[in-house]
Amino acid sequence: MTEPPDSKTSDRTPSLAGQVGDKATRKLRARRNPTPGVWFGLGMMGLIGWSVVVPTLLGAGLGLWLDEHYPGSQSWTLALLVGGLTLGCFNAWHWVAKEERAMREEQEDDDA
């Protein structure tokens, strides 16, 4: 006598048509959203780097100008350099958080 197929095993194993459909869906999704390459990563690092460098240099430049025209006991260059660096780091953190959020939402949309 033959035993009936185990219902638990047949529920877990998708049919051939289901497997083909899943693979086709993944393939279409991959074509729609190509994986970013090495150049994209390098460009993103450059963009984040410039978002820190520009405010830092602007702060230092403004500080130098203020020190030349309005000398005093405090160093405007140092204060505005640190302020520009802080602003640049906050800007980079904001940019990375926004990109990470967008990638997470895209991943959730793909999974759904």
Phi and psi in degrees as GROMACS dihedral restraints (atoms count N, CA, C in turn):
[ dihedral_restraints ]
;  ai    aj    ak    al  type     phi  dphi    fc
    3     4     5     6     1   -99.3    20    10
    4     5     6     7     1   144.3    20    10
    6     7     8     9     1   -88.8    20    10
    7     8     9    10     1   148.3    20    10
    9    10    11    12     1   -66.7    20    10
   10    11    12    13     1   149.0    20    10
   12    13    14    15     1   -62.6    20    10
   13    14    15    16     1   145.1    20    10
   15    16    17    18     1   -66.7    20    10
   16    17    18    19     1   122.0    20    10
   18    19    20    21     1   -67.8    20    10
   19    20    21    22     1   -30.7    20    10
   21    22    23    24     1   -66.3    20    10
   22    23    24    25     1   -41.6    20    10
   24    25    26    27     1   -67.8    20    10
   25    26    27    28     1   -41.8    20    10
   27    28    29    30     1   -70.0    20    10
   28    29    30    31     1   -27.2    20    10
   30    31    32    33     1   -72.6    20    10
   31    32    33    34     1   -34.6    20    10
   33    34    35    36     1   -80.5    20    10
   34    35    36    37     1   -29.9    20    10
   36    37    38    39     1   -88.2    20    10
   37    38    39    40     1   114.1    20    10
   39    40    41    42     1   -72.5    20    10
   40    41    42    43     1   154.7    20    10
   42    43    44    45     1   -70.8    20    10
   43    44    45    46     1   166.8    20    10
   45    46    47    48     1   -61.1    20    10
   46    47    48    49     1   -41.1    20    10
   48    49    50    51     1   -63.7    20    10
   49    50    51    52     1   -38.3    20    10
   51    52    53    54     1   -66.2    20    10
   52    53    54    55     1   -41.1    20    10
   54    55    56    57     1   -63.9    20    10
   55    56    57    58     1   -43.4    20    10
   57    58    59    60     1   -64.0    20    10
   58    59    60    61     1   -41.4    20    10
   60    61    62    63     1   -63.4    20    10
   61    62    63    64     1   -41.2    20    10
   63    64    65    66     1   -63.3    20    10
   64    65    66    67     1   -43.3    20    10
   66    67    68    69     1   -65.8    20    10
   67    68    69    70     1   -39.9    20    10
   69    70    71    72     1   -65.1    20    10
   70    71    72    73     1   -39.4    20    10
   72    73    74    75     1   -64.0    20    10
   73    74    75    76     1   -44.5    20    10
   75    76    77    78     1   -62.7    20    10
   76    77    78    79     1   -39.3    20    10
   78    79    80    81     1   -66.0    20    10
   79    80    81    82     1   -43.4    20    10
   81    82    83    84     1   -65.1    20    10
   82    83    84    85     1   -39.9    20    10
   84    85    86    87     1   -63.8    20    10
   85    86    87    88     1   -40.2    20    10
   87    88    89    90     1   -66.3    20    10
   88    89    90    91     1   -36.8    20    10
   90    91    92    93     1   -69.0    20    10
   91    92    93    94     1   -36.6    20    10
   93    94    95    96     1   -70.6    20    10
   94    95    96    97     1   -40.2    20    10
   96    97    98    99     1  -121.8    20    10
   97    98    99   100     1    82.8    20    10
   99   100   101   102     1   -66.2    20    10
  100   101   102   103     1   149.8    20    10
  102   103   104   105     1   -70.3    20    10
  103   104   105   106     1   129.5    20    10
  105   106   107   108     1   -62.2    20    10
  106   107   108   109     1   142.2    20    10
  108   109   110   111     1   -91.6    20    10
  109   110   111   112     1  -169.4    20    10
  111   112   113   114     1   -63.5    20    10
  112   113   114   115     1   -41.1    20    10
  114   115   116   117     1   -64.5    20    10
  115   116   117   118     1   -34.3    20    10
  117   118   119   120     1   -63.5    20    10
  118   119   120   121     1   -43.4    20    10
  120   121   122   123     1   -63.8    20    10
  121   122   123   124     1   -42.9    20    10
  123   124   125   126     1   -65.8    20    10
  124   125   126   127     1   -39.5    20    10
  126   127   128   129     1   -63.8    20    10
  127   128   129   130     1   -38.8    20    10
  129   130   131   132     1   -67.1    20    10
  130   131   132   133     1   -39.8    20    10
  132   133   134   135     1   -63.5    20    10
  133   134   135   136     1   -40.6    20    10
  135   136   137   138     1   -64.2    20    10
  136   137   138   139     1   -41.2    20    10
  138   139   140   141     1   -63.9    20    10
  139   140   141   142     1   -42.6    20    10
  141   142   143   144     1   -67.1    20    10
  142   143   144   145     1   -40.2    20    10
  144   145   146   147     1   -61.1    20    10
  145   146   147   148     1   -45.1    20    10
  147   148   149   150     1   -67.0    20    10
  148   149   150   151     1   -31.0    20    10
  150   151   152   153     1   -68.5    20    10
  151   152   153   154     1   -18.2    20    10
  153   154   155   156     1   -93.1    20    10
  154   155   156   157     1   -41.6    20    10
  156   157   158   159     1   -67.6    20    10
  157   158   159   160     1   -44.0    20    10
  159   160   161   162     1   -61.1    20    10
  160   161   162   163     1   -51.6    20    10
  162   163   164   165     1   -63.2    20    10
  163   164   165   166     1   -33.1    20    10
  165   166   167   168     1   -65.1    20    10
  166   167   168   169     1   -46.6    20    10
  168   169   170   171     1   -67.9    20    10
  169   170   171   172     1   -38.3    20    10
  171   172   173   174     1   -62.9    20    10
  172   173   174   175     1   -41.5    20    10
  174   175   176   177     1   -64.0    20    10
  175   176   177   178     1   -42.3    20    10
  177   178   179   180     1   -65.9    20    10
  178   179   180   181     1   -42.0    20    10
  180   181   182   183     1   -63.1    20    10
  181   182   183   184     1   -45.2    20    10
  183   184   185   186     1   -64.1    20    10
  184   185   186   187     1   -37.7    20    10
  186   187   188   189     1   -64.7    20    10
  187   188   189   190     1   -42.2    20    10
  189   190   191   192     1   -61.2    20    10
  190   191   192   193     1   -44.1    20    10
  192   193   194   195     1   -62.2    20    10
  193   194   195   196     1   -44.8    20    10
  195   196   197   198     1   -64.3    20    10
  196   197   198   199     1   -39.4    20    10
  198   199   200   201     1   -64.8    20    10
  199   200   201   202     1   -34.9    20    10
  201   202   203   204     1   -71.6    20    10
  202   203   204   205     1   -42.5    20    10
  204   205   206   207     1   -89.2    20    10
  205   206   207   208     1   -27.1    20    10
  207   208   209   210     1  -133.9    20    10
  208   209   210   211     1    70.6    20    10
  210   211   212   213     1   -64.6    20    10
  211   212   213   214     1   147.7    20    10
  213   214   215   216     1  -158.8    20    10
  214   215   216   217     1  -171.0    20    10
  216   217   218   219     1   -77.3    20    10
  217   218   219   220     1   -26.5    20    10
  219   220   221   222     1   -95.8    20    10
  220   221   222   223     1   155.5    20    10
  222   223   224   225     1   -96.4    20    10
  223   224   225   226     1   108.5    20    10
  225   226   227   228     1   -65.7    20    10
  226   227   228   229     1   -33.5    20    10
  228   229   230   231     1   -60.2    20    10
  229   230   231   232     1   -49.2    20    10
  231   232   233   234     1   -65.5    20    10
  232   233   234   235     1   -44.2    20    10
  234   235   236   237     1   -63.4    20    10
  235   236   237   238     1   -45.5    20    10
  237   238   239   240     1   -76.5    20    10
  238   239   240   241     1   -25.7    20    10
  240   241   242   243     1   -63.5    20    10
  241   242   243   244     1   -47.8    20    10
  243   244   245   246     1   -65.6    20    10
  244   245   246   247     1   -39.9    20    10
  246   247   248   249     1   -62.9    20    10
  247   248   249   250     1   -43.1    20    10
  249   250   251   252     1   -65.0    20    10
  250   251   252   253     1   -39.6    20    10
  252   253   254   255     1   -64.1    20    10
  253   254   255   256     1   -42.0    20    10
  255   256   257   258     1   -62.7    20    10
  256   257   258   259     1   -46.6    20    10
  258   259   260   261     1   -61.7    20    10
  259   260   261   262     1   -41.9    20    10
  261   262   263   264     1   -64.6    20    10
  262   263   264   265     1   -41.9    20    10
  264   265   266   267     1   -65.5    20    10
  265   266   267   268     1   -40.1    20    10
  267   268   269   270     1   -63.4    20    10
  268   269   270   271     1   -41.5    20    10
  270   271   272   273     1   -60.9    20    10
  271   272   273   274     1   -45.6    20    10
  273   274   275   276     1   -64.5    20    10
  274   275   276   277     1   -42.2    20    10
  276   277   278   279     1   -61.7    20    10
  277   278   279   280     1   -42.7    20    10
  279   280   281   282     1   -62.3    20    10
  280   281   282   283     1   -43.4    20    10
  282   283   284   285     1   -62.7    20    10
  283   284   285   286     1   -47.3    20    10
  285   286   287   288     1   -64.8    20    10
  286   287   288   289     1   -40.6    20    10
  288   289   290   291     1   -63.8    20    10
  289   290   291   292     1   -39.9    20    10
  291   292   293   294     1   -65.3    20    10
  292   293   294   295     1   -43.1    20    10
  294   295   296   297     1   -65.9    20    10
  295   296   297   298     1   -40.4    20    10
  297   298   299   300     1   -64.5    20    10
  298   299   300   301     1   -40.4    20    10
  300   301   302   303     1   -63.4    20    10
  301   302   303   304     1   -42.3    20    10
  303   304   305   306     1   -65.0    20    10
  304   305   306   307     1   -39.9    20    10
  306   307   308   309     1   -66.2    20    10
  307   308   309   310     1   -39.6    20    10
  309   310   311   312     1   -64.8    20    10
  310   311   312   313     1   -42.6    20    10
  312   313   314   315     1   -64.6    20    10
  313   314   315   316     1   -38.6    20    10
  315   316   317   318     1   -64.7    20    10
  316   317   318   319     1   -40.6    20    10
  318   319   320   321     1   -64.3    20    10
  319   320   321   322     1   -41.9    20    10
  321   322   323   324     1   -65.6    20    10
  322   323   324   325     1   -37.7    20    10
  324   325   326   327     1   -66.2    20    10
  325   326   327   328     1   -38.1    20    10
  327   328   329   330     1   -68.5    20    10
  328   329   330   331     1   -37.1    20    10
  330   331   332   333     1   -71.2    20    10
  331   332   333   334     1   -29.3    20    10
